[in-house]
Amino acid sequence: MTEPVEKPAEQPVTTQEPPEPTVDRAQYLVCAVLVLVGAFIIYDALNLPGGFAKVDPVGPRLFPMIIGIGLLVMAAILAIVIPRGSKGEADAGEDIDPDRPSDWRTVGLLVAIFVATILLVMPLGWAITGALMFAACATVLGSKHYVRNIVIGAVLSTASFYAFYSGLGIPLPAGILDGIL
């Protein structure tokens, strides 16, 4: 003979209200920065002198105006979606551990490299300073290929020197290589 099977007691059905969207008020700071930067870019663009070339239909004001207006539009959109609970999602492809502390040594070294670049670009010239900056940044960020870092930096800085000088007509400092480059 089989024993009767007891049915489990039915759980009462509860309906849960969806949680109220939480507002991340820190995002309003991002809105404020976007508005300030956008307004400054527009103000600065309006104070630019007219085009230098008679055949330039666009002029120097167009692109800064587009960027400034774009920043203001993005600030307005962000200000609209913040109260609705919209939050940025973490990028799933990043391999960053948010629980680890910041690497302030690396940040400090990179800042020091950029300050050194500012100080050395006039006496040494862009070609040398750019190569040293690339090699130093790559080394600080973990590259152990020192010679390759310098070679790649030299190629990039020399190519950018000629691209600015020949292609855009903007002379970069030649420094101690003046007359050679």
C-alpha positions in Angstrom: 0.0 0.0 0.0 1.3 3.4 -0.9 1.3 6.3 1.5 -0.5 9.4 0.4 1.7 12.1 -1.0 1.4 15.4 0.7 1.2 18.4 -1.5 3.4 21.3 -0.5 1.5 24.3 0.9 0.9 26.9 -1.8 2.9 30.1 -1.3 0.9 33.2 -1.4 1.3 35.2 -4.6 2.8 38.6 -4.0 3.1 41.2 -6.6 6.1 43.4 -6.2 6.0 46.9 -7.5 9.0 47.7 -9.7 11.6 49.7 -7.8 11.7 53.4 -8.2 14.5 54.4 -10.5 17.4 55.7 -8.5 18.8 59.0 -9.6 22.5 59.3 -9.8 22.9 63.0 -8.9 26.6 62.9 -9.7 25.8 62.8 -13.4 24.4 66.3 -13.1 28.1 67.4 -12.6 28.9 65.8 -16.0 26.0 67.9 -17.4 27.4 71.1 -15.9 30.9 70.4 -17.3 29.4 69.7 -20.7 27.5 72.9 -20.7 30.5 74.9 -19.5 32.9 73.4 -22.1 30.3 73.7 -24.9 29.5 77.3 -24.0 33.2 78.2 -23.8 33.9 76.6 -27.2 31.0 78.5 -28.8 32.2 81.8 -27.3 35.7 81.2 -28.4 34.6 80.2 -31.9 32.6 83.4 -32.3 35.7 85.4 -31.4 37.9 83.8 -34.0 39.1 86.0 -36.8 37.7 85.4 -40.3 39.2 82.9 -42.7 42.7 83.5 -43.9 42.1 82.2 -47.4 39.8 83.9 -49.9 38.7 80.5 -51.3 37.8 78.9 -47.9 34.0 78.5 -47.9 33.9 77.0 -44.4 36.1 79.2 -42.3 37.7 78.5 -38.9 34.4 78.9 -36.9 32.4 76.0 -38.3 34.0 73.0 -36.6 34.3 74.6 -33.1 30.6 75.7 -33.4 29.6 72.1 -34.3 31.5 70.7 -31.4 30.2 73.3 -28.9 26.6 72.8 -30.0 27.0 69.0 -29.9 28.2 69.3 -26.3 25.2 71.4 -25.4 22.8 68.9 -27.0 24.5 66.0 -25.2 24.2 67.9 -21.9 20.5 68.5 -22.5 19.9 64.8 -23.4 21.8 63.7 -20.3 19.8 66.1 -18.1 16.6 64.5 -19.5 17.5 60.9 -19.0 19.1 61.2 -15.5 15.8 61.6 -13.6 14.5 58.6 -15.4 17.1 56.5 -13.8 19.4 56.0 -16.8 22.8 54.9 -15.7 25.9 54.1 -17.7 26.7 50.4 -17.8 30.2 49.0 -17.2 31.9 47.8 -20.3 31.9 44.0 -20.2 35.1 43.9 -22.3 37.3 45.7 -19.9 39.6 43.7 -17.7 39.8 46.2 -14.9 39.3 45.1 -11.3 37.3 47.9 -9.6 38.4 46.6 -6.2 42.1 47.3 -6.8 43.5 50.7 -5.8 44.5 53.2 -8.4 48.1 53.0 -9.7 49.2 56.5 -8.8 52.8 55.8 -9.5 52.0 55.2 -13.2 49.8 58.3 -13.3 52.5 60.4 -11.7 55.2 59.1 -14.1 53.0 59.8 -17.2 52.3 63.4 -15.9 56.1 63.8 -15.4 56.7 62.6 -19.0 54.2 65.1 -20.4 55.7 68.0 -18.3 59.2 67.0 -19.5 57.9 67.0 -23.1 56.6 70.5 -22.6 60.0 71.7 -21.2 62.1 69.8 -23.8 60.2 70.4 -27.1 61.8 73.8 -27.8 65.4 73.0 -27.1 65.5 69.4 -28.4 62.8 69.8 -31.1 59.7 67.7 -31.8 61.4 64.8 -33.5 63.6 64.0 -30.6 61.2 64.9 -27.8 58.3 63.0 -29.4 60.4 59.9 -29.8 61.5 60.1 -26.1 57.9 60.7 -25.0 56.6 57.7 -26.9 59.4 55.4 -25.6 59.0 56.6 -22.0 55.2 56.3 -22.0 55.4 52.8 -23.6 57.9 51.8 -21.0 55.9 53.2 -18.1 52.8 51.3 -19.4 54.7 48.0 -19.4 56.5 47.5 -22.6 59.9 45.8 -22.2 61.0 46.4 -25.8 63.1 49.5 -25.2 64.9 49.7 -28.6 61.6 49.1 -30.5 59.9 51.8 -28.4 62.5 54.3 -29.4 62.4 53.3 -33.1 58.6 53.5 -33.2 58.7 56.8 -31.4 61.3 58.2 -33.8 59.3 57.1 -36.9 56.1 58.5 -35.5 57.5 61.8 -34.3 59.5 62.4 -37.6 56.4 61.5 -39.7 54.2 63.8 -37.6 56.9 66.6 -37.9 56.8 66.4 -41.7 53.0 65.9 -41.8 52.5 69.2 -39.9 55.3 71.0 -41.7 54.6 69.9 -45.3 51.0 68.8 -45.2 49.5 71.5 -43.0 52.1 74.3 -43.3 52.5 74.3 -39.5 56.2 74.3 -38.4 57.0 72.3 -35.3 60.1 73.1 -33.4 63.2 71.4 -35.0 65.4 72.1 -32.0 69.0 70.8 -32.3 68.0 69.2 -35.6 67.4 72.6 -37.2 68.9 72.5 -40.7 68.9 68.7 -40.8 65.1 68.1 -40.9 
